[in-house]
Amino acid sequence: MTGLLELRDLAVTIAREAGELAARRRAEGVSIAASKSSLEDVVTEADREVEDLIRSRLGELRPDDAFLGEESGAEGGSSGLTWVVDPIDGTVNYLYGIPDYCVSIAVVEGEPEPSSWTALAGAVFAPAKGELFTAAAGHGAFRGDERLAVNTGMSPALALVGTGFGYSAEKRVRQAAVVGSLIAEVRDIRRIGAAALDLCAVACGRIDAYYESGLNPWDQAAGVLIAQEAGARVEGRGGAPADREFTIAAAPEIFGFLHDRVANAQ
C-alpha cells in the first residue's frame, strides 16, 4: 500500500488545486444550485464543480480506491481505502464572501463511516486565508511546515470553545440553549461555520475545544485526524468514536468537563 506520507501529499496537491478553483469561482460570483435539507442548507455550483475536479483527479491517480463526497455520493473500490471529500466546507461563509471556508480531503481505511474507519491522512486547505493543515497518522499535524500542538494547562473557566448549529430551526434552538448554559462556565464561545476549520483551530490552539452534533463523514474526516495528531482528545458520546451523532475535540485537561455538559444535551 502507498505510504501514509505519500497519501497525505496527494491529498495536499489535490486540495490546493481544488481550493484555487473554489477561490476563482468565488471571485467570479456565486450562484446557488440547490437547497438540501432546508432552505438554509445550500449547495453552490462551485461545490459541484470543485468536487468533480477532486473526483476526477483521484480517479486518474487512485482508480482502485473508493470515494465518498458530499455532493456526488459514494463509489466503491477494491483497495480498501476511501477518499472522503467536502469540496467546500463552510458553504454559507463562501456564499457571503466570509473567508472561513475550505476544501477537506481525507483518506481512510474501512467503511466510509467515522465510527468504523481508520483515518490515514488528510488535508484541509483554506484558500481565502492561504492556510494548509495536514496530518498523517502517527506523523503529527502541521499548518504549512509548522508542527501543531493543542493548548494545554488551562482550566475550563479560561477555555475558548467552538461549536456549530444544525440547519433545522428546532435543532438550532436546542443548541442555542446549550450554549446559553455553558457560556458562563468558559471564557467564551465561537461559531466559525466550517467544521473542518473548527477542528483545525483546536489543533493549532486558536480555540481550546470544539463540539457539534450532526456532522457528516466529510465534515470531520480530515479535521478529526489533524486534531488528534496535534494532541486533542476526540470522541463521541460516552467514549464512543466521533460520529454523526456527536463529536467533541478538546485539550485533554478540559475534555471531561465539556463532555459532561454538552454531550447529552444536543
BANU-636712 format. One line per field, with one value per residue (C-alpha): residue number from 1; residue in three letters; x, y, z. Coordinates in steps of 0.2 Angstrom, whole numbers. Each point is the difference from the previous one (the first is absolute). Example, Ala and Ser with C-alpha at 12.3 -4.5 7.8 and 13.67 -1.06 7.14 Angstrom:
nr: c(1 2)
rest: c(ALA SER)
px: c(62 6)
py: c(-22 17)
pz: c(39 -3)
//
This chain:
nr: c(1 2 3 4 5 6 7 8 9 10 11 12 13 14 15 16 17 18 19 20 21 22 23 24 25 26 27 28 29 30 31 32 33 34 35 36 37 38 39 40 41 42 43 44 45 46 47 48 49 50 51 52 53 54 55 56 57 58 59 60 61 62 63 64 65 66 67 68 69 70 71 72 73 74 75 76 77 78 79 80 81 82 83 84 85 86 87 88 89 90 91 92 93 94 95 96 97 98 99 100 101 102 103 104 105 106 107 108 109 110 111 112 113 114 115 116 117 118 119 120 121 122 123 124 125 126 127 128 129 130 131 132 133 134 135 136 137 138 139 140 141 142 143 144 145 146 147 148 149 150 151 152 153 154 155 156 157 158 159 160 161 162 163 164 165 166 167 168 169 170 171 172 173 174 175 176 177 178 179 180 181 182 183 184 185 186 187 188 189 190 191 192 193 194 195 196 197 198 199 200 201 202 203 204 205 206 207 208 209 210 211 212 213 214 215 216 217 218 219 220 221 222 223 224 225 226 227 228 229 230 231 232 233 234 235 236 237 238 239 240 241 242 243 244 245 246 247 248 249 250 251 252 253 254 255 256 257 258 259 260 261 262 263 264 265 266)
rest: c(MET THR GLY LEU LEU GLU LEU ARG ASP LEU ALA VAL THR ILE ALA ARG GLU ALA GLY GLU LEU ALA ALA ARG ARG ARG ALA GLU GLY VAL SER ILE ALA ALA SER LYS SER SER LEU GLU ASP VAL VAL THR GLU ALA ASP ARG GLU VAL GLU ASP LEU ILE ARG SER ARG LEU GLY GLU LEU ARG PRO ASP ASP ALA PHE LEU GLY GLU GLU SER GLY ALA GLU GLY GLY SER SER GLY LEU THR TRP VAL VAL ASP PRO ILE ASP GLY THR VAL ASN TYR LEU TYR GLY ILE PRO ASP TYR CYS VAL SER ILE ALA VAL VAL GLU GLY GLU PRO GLU PRO SER SER TRP THR ALA LEU ALA GLY ALA VAL PHE ALA PRO ALA LYS GLY GLU LEU PHE THR ALA ALA ALA GLY HIS GLY ALA PHE ARG GLY ASP GLU ARG LEU ALA VAL ASN THR GLY MET SER PRO ALA LEU ALA LEU VAL GLY THR GLY PHE GLY TYR SER ALA GLU LYS ARG VAL ARG GLN ALA ALA VAL VAL GLY SER LEU ILE ALA GLU VAL ARG ASP ILE ARG ARG ILE GLY ALA ALA ALA LEU ASP LEU CYS ALA VAL ALA CYS GLY ARG ILE ASP ALA TYR TYR GLU SER GLY LEU ASN PRO TRP ASP GLN ALA ALA GLY VAL LEU ILE ALA GLN GLU ALA GLY ALA ARG VAL GLU GLY ARG GLY GLY ALA PRO ALA ASP ARG GLU PHE THR ILE ALA ALA ALA PRO GLU ILE PHE GLY PHE LEU HIS ASP ARG VAL ALA ASN ALA GLN)
px: c(0 6 8 -9 10 -2 -19 1 10 -13 -14 10 3 -18 -7 11 -6 -18 2 7 -15 -12 8 -1 -19 -2 8 -11 -16 -10 -16 -11 -3 -12 -6 3 -7 -8 0 15 10 6 11 9 5 18 -3 -4 13 14 -6 0 18 5 -9 8 18 -2 -8 16 13 -9 -13 -1 -5 -18 -7 -13 -4 -13 -7 2 -2 10 9 7 18 11 15 -8 3 -13 2 -12 -2 -9 3 -5 -2 -8 -11 -11 17 5 -17 2 18 6 18 -3 -3 11 2 1 8 4 4 -6 1 -17 -18 -4 -7 10 -4 7 14 19 5 17 4 -9 1 -10 3 -7 4 -7 12 14 1 3 -2 6 2 5 -3 14 10 -8 -10 6 -5 12 16 -4 -4 -16 -4 -16 0 3 0 -16 -15 -18 -3 13 -4 -6 -12 -7 -16 -12 -19 -11 -10 -17 -7 -6 17 8 -11 5 19 -2 -7 16 11 -10 3 19 5 1 12 13 10 -11 -8 4 -10 11 -12 11 3 16 8 -7 9 16 -2 0 16 9 -6 -12 -13 1 -14 -14 -16 -14 -14 -5 16 1 15 7 -1 12 10 16 -3 -2 17 9 -7 5 17 2 -4 -19 -11 -14 -15 -18 -12 5 17 -7 9 -4 -15 -15 -9 13 18 11 18 9 16 1 -1 -17 -8 -9 -7 -7 -6 -10 -9 -4 1 -18 -8 0)
py: c(0 18 7 12 15 -3 -1 17 8 -5 7 16 2 -3 11 14 -1 -2 15 11 -5 4 17 5 -5 11 15 -3 0 -14 -7 -12 -17 -7 -2 -17 -3 17 17 5 -16 6 -7 11 -4 2 -14 -12 6 -1 -18 -5 6 -10 -16 1 2 -14 -11 3 -3 -12 -10 -14 10 4 18 8 18 12 5 -16 -14 -16 -11 -17 -6 -15 7 1 19 14 18 11 17 16 11 16 -1 16 2 14 10 -3 7 16 3 -5 -7 -15 -14 -14 -15 -16 -16 -16 -18 -13 -19 -10 5 18 3 10 -13 -14 7 3 17 -1 17 17 18 15 15 17 9 17 0 -9 -13 -19 -12 -18 -16 -18 -13 -1 14 15 15 15 18 2 -6 4 -15 3 -3 3 13 -8 5 10 -2 -1 18 6 -11 7 -12 -2 -7 -1 -1 -11 6 -4 14 -11 -8 18 5 -15 3 18 -5 -10 14 11 -12 -2 18 5 -15 4 14 2 -9 1 -5 0 -9 -14 -16 -4 17 -1 -17 8 15 -12 -8 17 7 14 -8 -13 -11 -3 -10 -3 -12 -6 1 -10 -11 13 14 -8 -13 10 12 -13 -8 17 3 -17 1 17 -8 3 -13 -3 -11 -1 -3 -10 -5 -6 5 17 -3 8 1 10 6 8 5 8 2 -15 11 7 -15 -8 17 4 -17 -1 16 -1 -18 -5 17 1)
pz: c(0 -3 15 11 -4 -19 3 10 -14 -13 11 1 -18 -5 15 -6 -18 5 12 -14 -10 14 3 -19 0 15 -8 -15 10 8 -5 10 -9 13 18 9 17 2 -9 11 -6 -17 -13 -13 -17 6 13 -15 -11 13 5 -18 -1 15 -5 -17 6 12 -13 -11 14 12 -11 12 15 5 1 11 -3 7 -17 -11 13 1 -13 5 -2 2 10 17 0 -2 -3 10 -8 5 -15 9 18 6 -15 8 5 -18 -7 11 -4 18 -2 12 -13 -5 -10 11 -7 10 -4 12 2 2 -2 -4 17 14 13 -9 -11 3 -6 -9 -7 -4 -5 3 -11 3 -16 6 14 -8 14 -2 14 -2 9 -2 13 12 -9 9 -6 -9 -6 -15 7 18 11 10 19 9 14 17 18 0 11 -6 5 -12 -14 -17 -7 -18 -6 -14 -4 -10 -15 9 9 14 2 0 15 10 -4 4 17 3 -4 12 14 -4 -3 18 4 -14 -7 -15 -15 -18 -15 -16 -12 -7 10 -8 4 18 2 -7 12 14 -7 -2 17 -7 11 14 -4 -13 0 -12 -3 -18 -9 -16 -4 -12 13 12 -9 -2 14 14 -6 1 17 7 -8 9 17 2 7 -13 4 -1 14 15 -7 -17 -16 -7 -12 -8 17 9 -1 13 -2 15 9 12 16 -4 -10 14 6 -17 -4 16 -4 -19 -6 5 -2 -19)
//
